[in-house]
């Protein structure tokens, strides 16, 4: 998928995480996003500083609290279902009817329904919609407009795309993009710093 996404990596001490927890994904909240940016600006956290300990607590708390929920899309293992899923991911086939793609994959619609439901918990139509909207999500996060993402994923209008996107992900596509103006970014980060400062003051007050 082509986009202008940026990768940032946080390294956590083993004693701060649950060793039994398997690798997975989390839905990054606005608070977690700003906390990660703050740490990357500072390069490291010093646990001797109250503000850094509070920031670390925010990150760990958000990572434990955020539920991947409907961000997980399981790829089917059945060979015919996998072939059909591959067609779903092909942007050139967005407008091709499901029955046509099933025939091209060499699987009946009923068999595809059973395979997808058994291995992903979704029907082929639901899986296809989720995959298509996920592509739109990546494009918007990478800098595309909602209109561009809608057209790239086969939707004929912004409103239809927005309605489907909000229904699947629980938030409008306008919230998936970058924050727009530099002034808005600065304002959000200032508010975040004020929030962490209040946490530090609260912790100090509780110790008195």
C-alpha positions in Angstrom: 0.0 0.0 0.0 1.4 3.4 -1.0 1.3 6.1 1.6 3.4 8.6 3.5 3.2 6.8 6.8 6.0 7.3 9.4 7.3 4.6 11.7 8.3 5.3 15.3 9.6 2.6 17.6 9.4 2.5 21.4 11.6 0.1 23.5 10.1 -1.0 26.8 11.9 -2.6 29.7 10.9 -6.3 30.0 9.7 -5.7 33.6 7.2 -3.1 32.5 5.2 -5.5 30.2 3.3 -8.7 30.5 5.6 -11.5 29.2 2.6 -13.7 28.4 1.1 -11.2 26.1 1.4 -12.2 22.4 2.3 -9.8 19.6 -0.6 -7.8 18.3 -1.9 -4.4 17.4 -3.6 -1.6 19.4 -5.9 1.1 18.3 -3.8 4.2 18.9 -5.8 6.9 20.7 -5.1 10.5 20.3 -3.6 10.5 23.8 -1.3 7.6 23.0 -0.3 9.2 19.7 0.8 12.4 21.3 2.6 10.6 24.1 4.6 8.6 21.6 5.6 11.8 19.8 6.6 13.4 23.1 8.9 10.5 23.9 10.4 10.5 20.4 11.2 14.2 20.8 13.0 13.5 24.1 14.6 10.3 22.8 14.3 8.6 26.2 12.5 8.8 29.6 14.3 9.2 32.8 12.5 7.4 35.6 14.1 9.6 38.2 11.9 12.5 36.9 8.2 12.6 38.0 7.1 13.9 34.6 8.8 11.1 32.7 7.3 8.5 35.0 3.9 9.9 34.4 4.4 9.9 30.7 5.5 6.3 30.8 2.4 5.4 32.9 0.2 7.1 30.3 1.8 5.1 27.4 1.6 1.7 29.3 -2.0 2.5 30.4 -3.2 3.4 26.9 -1.5 0.3 25.4 -3.2 -2.0 27.9 -6.6 -0.2 27.7 -6.8 0.2 23.9 -8.7 -2.7 22.3 -7.8 -3.7 18.7 -11.4 -4.6 18.3 -12.5 -4.3 14.7 -9.0 -3.4 13.5 -8.1 -7.0 13.2 -8.7 -8.7 9.8 -7.9 -12.4 9.8 -6.7 -13.8 6.5 -8.4 -17.1 5.6 -6.3 -20.3 5.4 -8.5 -22.2 3.0 -6.7 -22.0 -0.5 -9.8 -21.0 -2.4 -10.9 -18.5 0.2 -7.4 -17.0 0.2 -7.6 -16.7 -3.6 -10.9 -14.9 -3.2 -9.4 -12.6 -0.5 -6.6 -11.8 -2.9 -9.2 -10.6 -5.4 -10.8 -8.5 -2.7 -7.5 -6.7 -2.1 -7.0 -5.9 -5.8 -8.1 -2.3 -6.2 -8.8 -2.9 -9.9 -11.6 -5.4 -8.9 -13.5 -3.2 -6.5 -16.5 -3.0 -8.8 -16.6 -6.7 -9.7 -19.6 -8.5 -8.2 -19.0 -11.0 -5.5 -20.5 -13.9 -7.4 -18.1 -13.2 -10.3 -15.1 -13.2 -8.1 -16.2 -16.4 -6.4 -16.5 -18.1 -9.9 -13.0 -16.7 -10.8 -11.6 -18.1 -7.5 -13.2 -21.5 -8.2 -15.4 -21.6 -5.2 -19.1 -21.4 -4.8 -20.6 -18.5 -2.8 -22.0 -20.9 -0.1 -18.5 -22.5 0.4 -16.9 -19.1 0.5 -19.4 -18.0 3.1 -18.7 -21.0 5.3 -14.9 -20.7 4.9 -14.7 -16.9 5.7 -17.1 -17.2 8.6 -15.2 -20.1 10.1 -11.7 -18.6 9.7 -12.3 -14.9 10.1 -15.7 -14.5 11.8 -16.9 -12.4 8.8 -18.8 -13.1 5.7 -17.0 -12.6 2.3 -18.9 -9.3 1.8 -18.0 -8.1 5.2 -14.4 -9.1 4.8 -14.2 -7.3 1.5 -15.8 -4.2 2.9 -13.4 -4.2 5.8 -10.3 -4.7 3.6 -11.4 -1.9 1.2 -12.0 0.5 4.0 -8.7 -0.4 5.6 -7.0 0.6 2.3 -8.9 3.9 2.6 -7.7 4.3 6.2 -4.1 3.8 5.2 -4.4 6.3 2.3 -6.0 9.0 4.5 -3.4 8.4 7.3 -0.7 8.8 4.6 -2.0 12.2 3.5 -4.8 11.5 1.0 -8.1 13.4 1.2 -11.3 11.7 2.1 -12.5 12.2 -1.5 -9.3 10.7 -2.9 -9.6 7.7 -0.6 -13.2 7.2 -1.5 -12.5 7.1 -5.3 -9.4 4.9 -4.8 -11.5 2.3 -3.0 -14.4 2.2 -5.4 -16.9 4.5 -3.7 -18.7 7.0 -5.9 -19.2 9.7 -3.2 -17.6 11.0 -0.1 -20.8 10.6 1.9 -21.2 6.9 1.0 -17.5 6.2 1.9 -17.8 8.2 5.2 -20.9 6.4 6.2 -19.4 3.0 5.6 -16.1 4.0 7.2 -17.8 5.3 10.4 -19.9 2.2 10.6 -16.9 -0.1 10.5 -14.3 1.8 12.5 -16.5 3.8 14.8 -15.1 7.2 13.9 -15.3 9.4 10.8 -12.6 9.3 8.1 -11.8 12.9 8.8 -10.3 11.9 12.1 -8.0 9.3 10.4 -5.9 12.0 8.6 -3.1 14.1 9.7 -4.0 17.1 11.8 -3.9 19.6 9.1 -2.3 22.9 10.0 0.9 23.2 12.0 -1.0 25.5 14.4 -3.4 22.6 15.2 -0.5 20.2 15.8 1.2 22.7 18.2 -2.1 23.3 20.0 -2.7 19.6 20.5 0.8 19.0 21.8 0.5 22.0 24.1 -2.7 20.6 25.6 -1.1 17.3 26.0 1.8 18.8 27.9 -0.6 20.6 30.1 -2.4 17.3 30.8 0.8 15.6 31.8 1.8 18.5 34.0 -1.5 18.3 35.8 -0.9 14.5 36.3 2.5 15.3 37.8 1.0 17.9 40.1 -1.7 15.5 41.2 0.8 12.8 42.0 2.8 15.3 44.1 -0.3 16.4 45.9 -1.2 12.8 46.7 2.2 12.2 48.3 1.8 15.2 50.7 
